[in-house]
Amino acid sequence: TNGNNQQVAVLSWGQDANYLKDSVLTCNTTCVAGKPYVIYDHILVDSLCTLIIEPGTRIFSHLGSNIFIKGSIKVNGTADNRVLFMNDRFDGDFAHLPGQWGGITFLEGSSNNEIYYTDIRNAEVGIWLGTLDNDAIADLVLENSIIENMSESAMLVFTSDLEMTNCLLDNTGQIVFGGLAGGNYTLLHNTFANYSI
């Protein structure tokens, strides 16, 4: 300015990622480890389609984003290579702040869902399972997973069939687990703990 040079230090960071915005996923999509996935608005796994998530995959959702499952999801985390779902801000308190994205919602008609060795953090409702049907076959099998830091509930299940084993549901603003309006639940070796958040 006026013949003078000035320097302003700007610090910014980013990471190469796969971006999904307000999308209906291609049938039988597979998410792989490596570059993370970032969701803006919402994504939908449509009827008769399956979303496969491989071990080590990281999925980050922007404020207000949801993952809707009308078909099926197979989350194949392992003990040594867990899958992560959480918000897309990590700075300061945001890394542990509840309510930073919507959560995973299983819609009526969804079935044959499996989630293994997965961490779901900082949403409004971690898992909303609303898969009304006339059988007792598990609509969702959830094992060795952690659902925590939710502004509302870790898990709400409406007239659905659930098998949940060795999971931790903790730190929610309202109820940790709600089994509502009937359904069939097999809950083995789980921990529900609601500390103040």
N, CA, C and O of each residue as an XYZ file, in Angstrom:
788
protein
N       0.845     -1.180      0.000
C       0.000      0.000      0.000
C       0.889      1.242      0.000
O       1.779      1.377      0.840
N       0.645      2.141     -0.941
C       1.458      3.362     -1.042
C       2.950      3.057     -1.089
O       3.764      3.754     -0.483
N       3.292      1.991     -1.828
C       4.694      1.644     -1.968
C       5.269      0.807     -0.845
O       6.447      0.454     -0.887
N       4.465      0.479      0.164
C       4.929     -0.340      1.287
C       4.417     -1.768      1.148
O       3.262     -1.990      0.786
N       5.277     -2.723      1.434
C       4.874     -4.132      1.440
C       4.491     -4.540      2.850
O       5.192     -4.230      3.813
N       3.379     -5.232      2.958
C       2.934     -5.743      4.248
C       2.701     -7.235      4.124
O       2.337     -7.734      3.058
N       2.911     -7.937      5.214
C       2.684     -9.377      5.212
C       1.703     -9.728      6.334
O       1.812     -9.243      7.460
N       0.762    -10.570      5.993
C      -0.212    -11.057      6.975
C      -0.109    -12.578      6.993
O      -0.267    -13.236      5.964
N       0.154    -13.116      8.155
C       0.247    -14.578      8.275
C      -1.149    -15.169      8.342
O      -1.960    -14.768      9.176
N      -1.426    -16.106      7.479
C      -2.716    -16.790      7.454
C      -2.456    -18.277      7.639
O      -1.656    -18.875      6.919
N      -3.133    -18.859      8.603
C      -2.981    -20.290      8.859
C      -4.275    -20.998      8.496
O      -5.347    -20.641      8.984
N      -4.171    -21.979      7.660
C      -5.344    -22.745      7.248
C      -4.906    -24.178      7.014
O      -3.760    -24.435      6.647
N      -5.809    -25.095      7.224
C      -5.473    -26.485      6.951
C      -6.664    -27.165      6.290
O      -7.808    -26.735      6.433
N      -6.376    -28.195      5.593
C      -7.433    -28.949      4.917
C      -6.933    -30.344      4.622
O      -5.774    -30.677      4.870
N      -7.825    -31.148      4.092
C      -7.467    -32.514      3.749
C      -8.237    -32.900      2.509
O      -9.422    -32.592      2.383
N      -7.583    -33.560      1.612
C      -8.256    -34.054      0.423
C      -9.311    -35.065      0.863
O      -9.036    -35.933      1.691
N     -10.506    -34.953      0.315
C     -11.608    -35.806      0.754
C     -12.559    -36.078     -0.397
O     -12.503    -35.422     -1.438
N     -13.432    -37.054     -0.195
C     -14.550    -37.318     -1.103
C     -15.758    -36.557     -0.568
O     -16.148    -36.756      0.583
N     -16.351    -35.695     -1.376
C     -17.469    -34.866     -0.917
C     -18.779    -35.385     -1.506
O     -18.882    -35.650     -2.703
N     -19.779    -35.521     -0.627
C     -21.120    -35.950     -1.032
C     -22.094    -34.882     -0.571
O     -22.121    -34.536      0.610
N     -22.902    -34.351     -1.495
C     -23.829    -33.273     -1.147
C     -25.213    -33.602     -1.669
O     -25.425    -33.735     -2.875
N     -26.161    -33.733     -0.736
C     -27.565    -33.923     -1.089
C     -27.720    -34.969     -2.193
O     -28.251    -34.681     -3.265
N     -27.246    -36.195     -1.913
C     -27.116    -37.214     -2.947
C     -27.933    -38.460     -2.648
O     -28.085    -38.856     -1.492
N     -28.453    -39.066     -3.697
C     -28.925    -40.447     -3.645
C     -27.758    -41.275     -4.184
O     -27.382    -41.145     -5.349
N     -27.190    -42.130     -3.326
C     -25.992    -42.863     -3.722
C     -26.294    -43.864     -4.826
O     -27.385    -44.430     -4.900
N     -25.308    -44.064     -5.672
C     -25.412    -45.101     -6.691
C     -25.598    -46.446     -5.998
O     -24.987    -46.705     -4.962
N     -26.441    -47.297     -6.570
C     -26.709    -48.598     -5.960
C     -25.403    -49.354     -5.734
O     -24.513    -49.377     -6.584
N     -25.323    -49.973     -4.549
C     -24.193    -50.815     -4.182
C     -22.858    -50.061     -4.219
O     -21.865    -50.532     -4.776
N     -22.876    -48.875     -3.605
C     -21.673    -48.063     -3.431
C     -20.800    -48.674     -2.334
O     -21.314    -49.219     -1.356
N     -19.481    -48.582     -2.501
C     -18.538    -49.000     -1.470
C     -17.681    -47.811     -1.069
O     -17.084    -47.157     -1.925
N     -17.616    -47.525      0.230
C     -16.728    -46.491      0.768
C     -15.481    -47.182      1.299
O     -15.572    -48.152      2.051
N     -14.320    -46.680      0.907
C     -13.057    -47.326      1.260
C     -12.242    -46.420      2.171
O     -12.444    -45.206      2.200
N     -11.326    -47.016      2.907
C     -10.414    -46.250      3.758
C      -9.472    -45.439      2.880
O      -9.341    -45.693      1.682
N      -8.825    -44.467      3.493
C      -7.936    -43.577      2.750
C      -8.472    -42.170      2.890
O      -8.533    -41.637      3.997
N      -8.863    -41.559      1.778
C      -9.451    -40.224      1.852
C     -10.779    -40.296      2.597
O     -11.595    -41.171      2.307
N     -11.014    -39.399      3.546
C     -12.305    -39.427      4.253
C     -13.444    -38.984      3.347
O     -13.221    -38.442      2.264
N     -14.659    -39.223      3.805
C     -15.871    -38.788      3.115
C     -16.492    -37.662      3.937
O     -16.585    -37.756      5.161
N     -16.914    -36.602      3.261
C     -17.546    -35.465      3.927
C     -18.935    -35.285      3.326
O     -19.094    -35.172      2.110
N     -19.950    -35.260      4.215
C     -21.343    -35.170      3.776
C     -21.887    -33.784      4.074
O     -21.795    -33.295      5.200
N     -22.456    -33.155      3.048
C     -23.188    -31.902      3.192
C     -24.651    -32.174      2.886
O     -24.969    -32.909      1.951
N     -25.538    -31.586      3.672
C     -26.978    -31.822      3.571
C     -27.249    -33.292      3.911
O     -27.058    -33.689      5.061
N     -27.682    -34.101      2.961
C     -28.075    -35.466      3.288
C     -27.618    -36.418      2.191
O     -27.395    -36.014      1.050
N     -27.483    -37.694      2.561
C     -27.328    -38.738      1.556
C     -28.386    -39.809      1.827
O     -28.846    -39.979      2.956
N     -28.756    -40.520      0.775
C     -29.767    -41.569      0.867
C     -29.247    -42.831      0.205
O     -28.760    -42.794     -0.925
N     -29.353    -43.962      0.921
C     -29.167    -45.278      0.322
C     -30.564    -45.756     -0.037
O     -31.364    -46.049      0.852
N     -30.864    -45.839     -1.312
C     -32.230    -46.080     -1.776
C     -32.645    -47.539     -1.600
O     -31.817    -48.400     -1.303
N     -33.933    -47.804     -1.787
C     -34.475    -49.161     -1.684
C     -33.727    -50.109     -2.611
O     -33.335    -49.741     -3.718
N     -33.538    -51.332     -2.139
C     -32.889    -52.403     -2.894
C     -31.418    -52.131     -3.175
O     -30.803    -52.849     -3.964
N     -30.841    -51.109     -2.547
C     -29.420    -50.801     -2.710
C     -28.703    -51.029     -1.388
O     -29.314    -50.984     -0.320
N     -27.397    -51.274     -1.472
C     -26.581    -51.505     -0.275
C     -25.376    -50.576     -0.293
O     -24.698    -50.443     -1.312
N     -25.116    -49.937      0.838
C     -23.893    -49.161      1.026
C     -22.939    -50.016      1.849
O     -23.273    -50.422      2.963
N     -21.756    -50.291      1.310
C     -20.745    -51.082      2.001
C     -19.641    -50.134      2.455
O     -19.119    -49.353      1.659
N     -19.287    -50.204      3.732
C     -18.244    -49.353      4.276
C     -17.124    -50.243      4.794
O     -17.324    -51.061      5.692
N     -15.955    -50.071      4.219
C     -14.827    -50.946      4.527
C     -14.131    -50.517      5.820
O     -14.303    -49.384      6.271
N     -13.339    -51.425      6.422
C     -12.628    -51.104      7.662
C     -11.762    -49.856      7.512
O     -11.138    -49.634      6.474
N     -11.738    -49.038      8.581
C     -10.895    -47.860      8.600
C     -11.467    -46.634      7.926
O     -10.819    -45.588      7.910
N     -12.659    -46.729      7.370
C     -13.276    -45.585      6.682
C     -13.690    -44.519      7.690
O     -14.184    -44.838      8.772
N     -13.488    -43.254      7.331
C     -13.897    -42.127      8.168
C     -14.919    -41.293      7.405
O     -14.679    -40.888      6.267
N     -16.070    -41.041      8.047
C     -17.149    -40.281      7.422
C     -17.496    -39.108      8.328
O     -17.874    -39.291      9.485
N     -17.362    -37.896      7.785
C     -17.601    -36.673      8.539
C     -18.809    -35.950      7.952
O     -18.902    -35.780      6.737
N     -19.728    -35.527      8.805
C     -20.952    -34.875      8.348
C     -21.002    -33.429      8.809
O     -20.658    -33.108      9.947
N     -21.435    -32.567      7.906
C     -21.560    -31.140      8.204
C     -22.808    -30.899      9.050
O     -23.702    -31.743      9.117
N     -22.853    -29.747      9.685
C     -23.978    -29.373     10.545
C     -25.301    -29.571      9.811
O     -25.482    -29.069      8.701
N     -26.224    -30.306     10.435
C     -27.547    -30.538      9.863
C     -27.634    -31.687      8.876
O     -28.717    -31.969      8.364
N     -26.521    -32.362      8.592
C     -26.529    -33.460      7.620
C     -27.013    -34.756      8.253
O     -26.822    -34.995      9.445
N     -27.645    -35.590      7.427
C     -28.143    -36.895      7.864
C     -27.749    -37.965      6.858
O     -27.525    -37.684      5.681
N     -27.670    -39.186      7.342
C     -27.497    -40.354      6.484
C     -28.797    -41.147      6.583
O     -29.135    -41.660      7.650
N     -29.528    -41.249      5.466
C     -30.800    -41.964      5.428
C     -30.603    -43.303      4.724
O     -30.015    -43.370      3.644
N     -31.106    -44.371      5.354
C     -30.980    -45.722      4.795
C     -32.375    -46.263      4.512
O     -33.128    -46.581      5.433
N     -32.713    -46.365      3.227
C     -33.970    -47.001      2.806
C     -33.701    -48.444      2.374
O     -34.574    -49.306      2.468
N     -32.473    -48.689      1.898
C     -32.035    -50.030      1.530
C     -31.294    -50.671      2.693
O     -31.881    -50.930      3.744
N     -29.982    -50.931      2.501
C     -29.178    -51.590      3.538
C     -27.805    -50.936      3.641
O     -27.313    -50.324      2.694
N     -27.203    -51.083      4.817
C     -25.830    -50.640      5.026
C     -25.060    -51.768      5.703
O     -25.571    -52.432      6.605
N     -23.834    -51.975      5.259
C     -22.929    -52.965      5.850
C     -21.658    -52.217      6.259
O     -20.849    -51.845      5.409
N     -21.493    -52.002      7.551
C     -20.320    -51.297      8.057
C     -19.383    -52.352      8.630
O     -19.675    -52.957      9.661
N     -18.260    -52.569      7.959
C     -17.398    -53.717      8.235
C     -16.143    -53.342      9.009
O     -15.047    -53.772      8.649
N     -16.283    -52.550     10.066
C     -15.134    -52.242     10.900
C     -14.596    -53.492     11.566
O     -15.293    -54.500     11.688
N     -13.324    -53.411     12.002
C     -12.701    -54.523     12.723
C     -12.120    -53.987     14.023
O     -12.056    -52.773     14.220
N     -11.701    -54.872     14.903
C     -11.140    -54.455     16.186
C      -9.912    -53.573     15.995
O      -9.694    -52.649     16.778
N      -9.124    -53.833     14.990
C      -7.899    -53.072     14.736
C      -8.094    -51.927     13.750
O      -7.183    -51.122     13.555
N      -9.259    -51.842     13.129
C      -9.477    -50.860     12.066
C     -10.942    -50.427     12.086
O     -11.734    -50.822     11.230
N     -11.285    -49.606     13.083
C     -12.667    -49.205     13.304
C     -13.124    -48.184     12.253
O     -12.311    -47.497     11.634
N     -14.430    -48.106     12.074
C     -15.049    -47.103     11.208
C     -15.501    -45.945     12.090
O     -15.909    -46.155     13.232
N     -15.430    -44.718     11.563
C     -15.792    -43.532     12.325
C     -16.827    -42.704     11.582
O     -16.654    -42.391     10.404
N     -17.922    -42.345     12.288
C     -18.894    -41.354     11.828
C     -18.884    -40.215     12.845
O     -19.082    -40.457     14.036
N     -18.656    -38.977     12.398
C     -18.727    -37.842     13.315
C     -18.873    -36.542     12.524
O     -18.970    -36.559     11.297
N     -18.886    -35.419     13.239
C     -19.009    -34.112     12.623
C     -17.717    -33.743     11.894
O     -16.678    -34.380     12.069
N     -17.813    -32.685     11.063
C     -16.662    -32.311     10.237
C     -15.814    -31.189     10.827
O     -14.903    -30.693     10.164
N     -16.100    -30.781     12.067
C     -15.251    -29.788     12.736
C     -14.531    -30.454     13.902
O     -15.147    -31.154     14.705
N     -13.226    -30.230     13.985
C     -12.424    -30.849     15.036
C     -11.781    -29.818     15.955
O     -11.159    -30.179     16.954
N     -11.926    -28.525     15.620
C     -11.220    -27.492     16.374
C     -11.886    -27.242     17.721
O     -13.110    -27.287     17.844
N     -11.062    -26.981     18.721
C     -11.562    -26.635     20.045
C     -12.551    -27.650     20.588
O     -12.322    -28.858     20.525
N     -13.652    -27.142     21.120
C     -14.664    -27.999     21.733
C     -15.478    -28.803     20.722
O     -16.183    -29.736     21.108
N     -15.395    -28.461     19.440
C     -16.226    -29.144     18.446
C     -15.907    -30.630     18.331
O     -16.760    -31.411     17.909
N     -14.712    -31.024     18.693
C     -14.335    -32.438     18.602
C     -15.180    -33.317     19.510
O     -15.274    -34.524     19.291
N     -15.807    -32.717     20.544
C     -16.614    -33.501     21.482
C     -17.973    -32.843     21.747
O     -18.614    -33.141     22.755
N     -18.413    -31.962     20.863
C     -19.650    -31.217     21.090
C     -20.838    -31.946     20.479
O     -20.826    -32.219     19.279
N     -21.872    -32.272     21.270
C     -23.052    -32.969     20.740
C     -23.837    -32.111     19.750
O     -23.726    -30.885     19.744
N     -24.635    -32.785     18.911
C     -25.577    -32.103     18.034
C     -24.982    -31.460     16.806
O     -25.587    -30.547     16.244
N     -23.802    -31.906     16.361
C     -23.140    -31.285     15.219
C     -23.583    -31.835     13.864
O     -23.201    -31.297     12.826
N     -24.378    -32.890     13.864
C     -24.973    -33.417     12.628
C     -26.191    -34.230     13.027
O     -26.417    -34.450     14.217
N     -26.975    -34.677     12.070
C     -28.245    -35.328     12.379
C     -28.122    -36.732     12.935
O     -28.688    -37.034     13.986
N     -27.378    -37.607     12.235
C     -27.241    -38.995     12.644
C     -27.574    -39.939     11.494
O     -27.726    -39.518     10.347
N     -27.682    -41.225     11.824
C     -28.004    -42.268     10.848
C     -29.448    -42.693     11.078
O     -29.814    -43.124     12.172
N     -30.269    -42.564     10.027
C     -31.700    -42.857     10.128
C     -32.054    -44.017      9.208
O     -31.848    -43.950      7.997
N     -32.591    -45.084      9.800
C     -33.058    -46.236      9.032
C     -34.558    -46.069      8.801
O     -35.338    -46.034      9.752
N     -34.951    -45.969      7.552
C     -36.340    -45.701      7.180
C     -37.124    -47.000      7.017
O     -36.548    -48.081      6.899
N     -38.442    -46.871      7.012
C     -39.309    -48.030      6.807
C     -38.947    -48.720      5.496
O     -38.778    -48.066      4.466
N     -38.830    -50.035      5.542
C     -38.433    -50.816      4.377
C     -36.976    -51.234      4.411
O     -36.582    -52.161      3.704
N     -36.170    -50.562      5.225
C     -34.760    -50.929      5.345
C     -34.639    -52.258      6.093
O     -35.399    -52.521      7.025
N     -33.681    -53.095      5.685
C     -33.480    -54.393      6.340
C     -32.068    -54.878      6.071
O     -31.341    -54.294      5.269
N     -31.686    -55.956      6.750
C     -30.372    -56.591      6.554
C     -29.215    -55.621      6.791
O     -28.236    -55.623      6.045
N     -29.330    -54.800      7.824
C     -28.284    -53.843      8.147
C     -27.320    -54.429      9.178
O     -27.737    -55.115     10.112
N     -26.027    -54.152      8.999
C     -25.002    -54.642      9.922
C     -23.993    -53.538     10.189
O     -23.491    -52.907      9.259
N     -23.699    -53.307     11.464
C     -22.687    -52.330     11.850
C     -21.766    -52.997     12.871
O     -22.202    -53.390     13.953
N     -20.488    -53.120     12.511
C     -19.493    -53.751     13.380
C     -18.341    -52.785     13.654
O     -17.904    -52.062     12.759
N     -17.855    -52.778     14.890
C     -16.671    -52.014     15.280
C     -16.692    -50.598     14.693
O     -15.853    -50.227     13.872
N     -17.674    -49.834     15.141
C     -17.900    -48.494     14.608
C     -18.079    -47.503     15.746
O     -18.670    -47.831     16.775
N     -17.564    -46.283     15.560
C     -17.755    -45.189     16.507
C     -18.639    -44.138     15.840
O     -18.344    -43.673     14.739
N     -19.728    -43.769     16.522
C     -20.651    -42.740     16.033
C     -20.678    -41.655     17.099
O     -21.040    -41.919     18.245
N     -20.294    -40.425     16.723
C     -20.115    -39.380     17.727
C     -20.759    -38.057     17.316
O     -20.855    -37.725     16.135
N     -21.199    -37.311     18.341
C     -21.517    -35.883     18.255
C     -22.707    -35.542     17.350
O     -22.733    -34.465     16.754
N     -23.679    -36.431     17.240
C     -24.872    -36.160     16.426
C     -26.032    -35.727     17.322
O     -25.869    -35.542     18.528
N     -27.200    -35.571     16.709
C     -28.427    -35.330     17.475
C     -28.947    -36.669     18.005
O     -29.082    -36.851     19.215
N     -29.237    -37.605     17.092
C     -29.601    -38.985     17.446
C     -28.648    -39.889     16.678
O     -28.631    -39.869     15.447
N     -27.851    -40.684     17.395
C     -26.852    -41.520     16.735
C     -27.469    -42.456     15.714
O     -27.102    -42.438     14.539
N     -28.415    -43.279     16.170
C     -29.136    -44.196     15.280
C     -30.624    -44.076     15.554
O     -31.072    -44.192     16.695
N     -31.379    -43.844     14.498
C     -32.849    -43.824     14.527
C     -33.286    -45.015     13.677
O     -33.109    -45.012     12.459
N     -33.856    -46.029     14.321
C     -34.245    -47.264     13.625
C     -35.764    -47.329     13.578
O     -36.412    -47.608     14.587
N     -36.332    -47.069     12.401
C     -37.787    -47.075     12.240
C     -38.198    -47.942     11.076
O     -38.711    -47.445     10.074
N     -37.973    -49.246     11.204
C     -38.132    -50.185     10.085
C     -39.286    -51.154     10.341
O     -39.091    -52.368     10.402
N     -40.457    -50.615     10.486
C     -41.650    -51.410     10.779
C     -41.819    -52.540      9.770
O     -41.816    -52.311      8.561
N     -41.967    -53.780     10.286
C     -42.309    -54.929      9.439
C     -43.012    -55.961     10.298
O     -43.185    -55.757     11.499
N     -43.417    -57.063      9.695
C     -44.233    -58.064     10.397
C     -43.440    -59.297     10.806
O     -44.034    -60.330     11.113
N     -42.101    -59.215     10.818
C     -41.320    -60.375     11.235
C     -40.439    -60.002     12.422
O     -40.405    -58.847     12.847
N     -39.726    -60.996     12.952
C     -38.833    -60.770     14.088
C     -37.369    -60.875     13.680
O     -36.495    -60.979     14.541
N     -37.090    -60.850     12.379
C     -35.720    -60.908     11.880
C     -35.065    -59.551     12.120
O     -35.667    -58.509     11.862
N     -33.828    -59.570     12.616
C     -33.154    -58.313     12.958
C     -33.033    -57.401     11.745
O     -32.473    -57.783     10.718
N     -33.566    -56.191     11.880
C     -33.397    -55.169     10.845
C     -32.000    -54.567     10.931
O     -31.447    -54.117      9.927
N     -31.424    -54.560     12.154
C     -30.074    -54.058     12.370
C     -29.355    -54.963     13.362
O     -29.868    -55.252     14.443
N     -28.159    -55.406     12.978
C     -27.239    -56.094     13.885
C     -26.110    -55.112     14.175
O     -25.407    -54.668     13.267
N     -25.948    -54.782     15.448
C     -24.955    -53.786     15.879
C     -24.042    -54.451     16.904
O     -24.507    -54.932     17.937
N     -22.740    -54.477     16.616
C     -21.807    -55.162     17.514
C     -20.536    -54.346     17.719
O     -20.041    -53.698     16.797
N     -20.015    -54.390     18.955
C     -18.703    -53.834     19.299
C     -18.556    -52.378     18.870
O     -17.523    -51.982     18.331
N     -19.593    -51.589     19.115
C     -19.610    -50.209     18.648
C     -19.836    -49.232     19.796
O     -20.310    -49.612     20.867
N     -19.489    -47.961     19.556
C     -19.654    -46.892     20.536
C     -20.496    -45.792     19.910
O     -20.198    -45.315     18.815
N     -21.557    -45.391     20.617
C     -22.403    -44.280     20.183
C     -22.427    -43.293     21.341
O     -22.969    -43.594     22.404
N     -21.833    -42.095     21.138
C     -21.676    -41.201     22.280
C     -21.739    -39.726     21.880
O     -21.575    -39.356     20.717
N     -21.986    -38.902     22.908
C     -22.044    -37.452     22.783
C     -23.168    -36.994     21.847
O     -22.924    -36.277     20.876
N     -24.383    -37.410     22.144
C     -25.536    -37.017     21.345
C     -26.333    -35.936     22.075
O     -26.473    -35.987     23.296
N     -26.851    -34.963     21.334
C     -27.649    -33.922     21.976
C     -29.015    -34.445     22.410
O     -29.608    -33.912     23.347
N     -29.525    -35.491     21.734
C     -30.812    -36.078     22.116
C     -30.617    -37.496     22.646
O     -30.600    -37.702     23.860
N     -30.470    -38.469     21.762
C     -30.383    -39.871     22.180
C     -29.314    -40.606     21.378
O     -29.053    -40.286     20.218
N     -28.706    -41.595     22.022
C     -27.763    -42.440     21.296
C     -28.512    -43.318     20.303
O     -28.071    -43.506     19.169
N     -29.659    -43.857     20.742
C     -30.389    -44.785     19.884
C     -31.875    -44.744     20.189
O     -32.285    -44.877     21.342
N     -32.687    -44.556     19.140
C     -34.140    -44.632     19.247
C     -34.628    -45.694     18.273
O     -34.307    -45.656     17.085
N     -35.407    -46.641     18.786
C     -35.870    -47.772     17.981
C     -37.394    -47.798     18.030
O     -37.979    -47.862     19.111
N     -38.044    -47.748     16.860
C     -39.496    -47.694     16.767
C     -40.012    -48.934     16.044
O     -39.776    -49.097     14.847
N     -40.717    -49.813     16.766
C     -41.383    -50.969     16.173
C     -40.448    -51.709     15.222
O     -40.850    -52.077     14.118
N     -39.216    -51.927     15.641
C     -38.206    -52.547     14.787
C     -37.563    -53.719     15.506
O     -37.825    -53.964     16.683
N     -36.723    -54.434     14.786
C     -36.055    -55.618     15.326
C     -34.557    -55.347     15.378
O     -33.931    -55.039     14.364
N     -33.988    -55.468     16.590
C     -32.603    -55.082     16.824
C     -31.867    -56.174     17.573
O     -32.383    -56.739     18.538
N     -30.636    -56.473     17.113
C     -29.696    -57.302     17.868
C     -28.473    -56.435     18.149
O     -27.792    -55.992     17.224
N     -28.197    -56.196     19.436
C     -27.073    -55.341     19.810
C     -26.224    -56.058     20.850
O     -26.725    -56.489     21.888
N     -24.921    -56.180     20.554
C     -24.008    -56.923     21.418
C     -22.734    -56.129     21.668
O     -22.118    -55.600     20.744
N     -22.354    -56.059     22.945
C     -21.075    -55.485     23.348
C     -20.879    -54.060     22.833
O     -19.841    -53.737     22.257
N     -21.882    -53.217     23.045
C     -21.818    -51.823     22.605
C     -21.850    -50.887     23.813
O     -22.338    -51.245     24.885
N     -21.320    -49.684     23.613
C     -21.355    -48.629     24.614
C     -22.168    -47.476     24.073
O     -21.857    -46.931     23.014
N     -23.233    -47.094     24.812
C     -24.042    -45.925     24.490
C     -23.929    -44.975     25.665
O     -24.317    -45.320     26.782
N     -23.394    -43.761     25.425
C     -23.165    -42.890     26.573
C     -23.233    -41.417     26.195
O     -23.105    -41.036     25.031
N     -23.441    -40.601     27.235
C     -23.419    -39.148     27.169
C     -24.417    -38.577     26.153
O     -24.059    -38.216     25.032
N     -25.668    -38.509     26.584
C     -26.714    -37.946     25.736
C     -27.471    -36.863     26.496
O     -27.500    -36.850     27.726
N     -28.086    -35.954     25.734
C     -28.840    -34.876     26.356
C     -30.188    -35.317     26.883
O     -30.740    -34.677     27.777
N     -30.737    -36.415     26.338
C     -32.022    -36.924     26.789
C     -31.858    -38.394     27.176
O     -31.059    -38.712     28.057
N     -32.594    -39.283     26.538
C     -32.498    -40.698     26.900
C     -31.385    -41.371     26.095
O     -31.149    -41.025     24.938
N     -30.716    -42.317     26.707
C     -29.630    -43.017     26.019
C     -30.192    -43.980     24.984
O     -29.787    -43.950     23.821
N     -31.125    -44.834     25.400
C     -31.709    -45.843     24.509
C     -33.212    -45.836     24.696
O     -33.701    -45.892     25.824
N     -33.946    -45.767     23.597
C     -35.399    -45.845     23.664
C     -35.910    -46.917     22.729
O     -35.670    -46.859     21.523
N     -36.618    -47.903     23.280
C     -37.303    -48.909     22.492
C     -38.790    -48.588     22.557
O     -39.428    -48.817     23.585
N     -39.342    -48.065     21.482
C     -40.668    -47.460     21.508
C     -41.642    -48.168     20.574
O     -41.260    -48.625     19.496
N     -42.888    -48.256     20.991
C     -43.988    -48.772     20.164
C     -43.760    -50.208     19.730
O     -44.111    -50.581     18.610
N     -43.177    -51.014     20.603
C     -43.003    -52.437     20.307
C     -41.711    -52.728     19.577
O     -40.808    -51.893     19.521
N     -41.634    -53.931     19.016
C     -40.423    -54.380     18.353
C     -39.820    -55.555     19.098
O     -40.327    -55.957     20.145
N     -38.741    -56.106     18.563
C     -38.047    -57.240     19.159
C     -36.583    -56.861     19.353
O     -35.892    -56.499     18.401
N     -36.112    -56.950     20.617
C     -34.761    -56.524     20.945
C     -33.994    -57.667     21.601
O     -34.483    -58.306     22.533
N     -32.795    -57.913     21.105
C     -31.855    -58.804     21.769
C     -30.646    -57.952     22.131
O     -29.882    -57.542     21.257
N     -30.475    -57.686     23.428
C     -29.416    -56.802     23.908
C     -28.506    -57.600     24.833
O     -28.933    -58.018     25.910
N     -27.254    -57.816     24.425
C     -26.328    -58.653     25.174
C     -25.033    -57.898     25.472
O     -24.383    -57.396     24.555
N     -24.660    -57.816     26.746
C     -23.361    -57.277     27.175
C     -23.131    -55.849     26.705
O     -22.049    -55.518     26.222
N     -24.150    -55.001     26.847
C     -24.031    -53.596     26.473
C     -23.912    -52.725     27.715
O     -24.311    -53.135     28.805
N     -23.368    -51.533     27.553
C     -23.278    -50.570     28.632
C     -24.000    -49.291     28.221
O     -23.695    -48.702     27.183
N     -24.969    -48.861     29.052
C     -25.668    -47.596     28.848
C     -25.263    -46.687     30.003
O     -25.499    -47.022     31.163
N     -24.661    -45.552     29.702
C     -24.165    -44.653     30.757
C     -24.444    -43.225     30.347
O     -23.949    -42.763     29.319
N     -25.233    -42.519     31.143
C     -25.586    -41.140     30.789
C     -24.986    -40.187     31.800
O     -25.589    -39.897     32.833
N     -23.786    -39.700     31.492
C     -23.160    -38.681     32.318
C     -23.517    -37.321     31.745
O     -23.955    -37.219     30.599
N     -23.333    -36.284     32.534
C     -23.684    -34.967     32.056
C     -22.750    -34.531     30.937
O     -21.542    -34.758     30.991
N     -23.341    -33.891     29.907
C     -22.534    -33.471     28.754
C     -22.546    -31.957     28.637
O     -21.925    -31.403     27.730
